[in-house]
Amino acid sequence: MGNLIVLWLQGAGQLLLVGLLVGAGLPLVFALGIRALAWAEGGAAEKSRAEPRPVGRLLAWLCFGVVVLGVLLGLAIIVASGFGLELVFRGGVPVFVKED
């Protein structure tokens, strides 16, 4: 019985972690991208009226790229399951394989 509770808690912890990463993580990264754009523009975009910072634009686009990749990965998983396929990663590369 104790082993069952430990397994249940591990599964619940993993579900919570994935939920936080996907559910709150992607909106957080998007918000950081928006903030980085304001930081990049400087001037009227910020209270401090600082000079523009080009590195902020790079950081913003990196954040937006992570969000787009997360959305595309989620869509790929949904579409793959609709076609009876499974999305697996082999050597870091996503591959569609037939479900067992």
Buried (B, 14 or more C-beta within 10 A) or exposed (E): EEEEEEEEEEEEEEEEEEEEEEEEBBEBBBEBBEBBBBBBBBEEBBEEEEEEBEEBBEBBBEBBEBBEEBEEBEEBBEEBEEEEBBBEEEEEEEEEEEEE
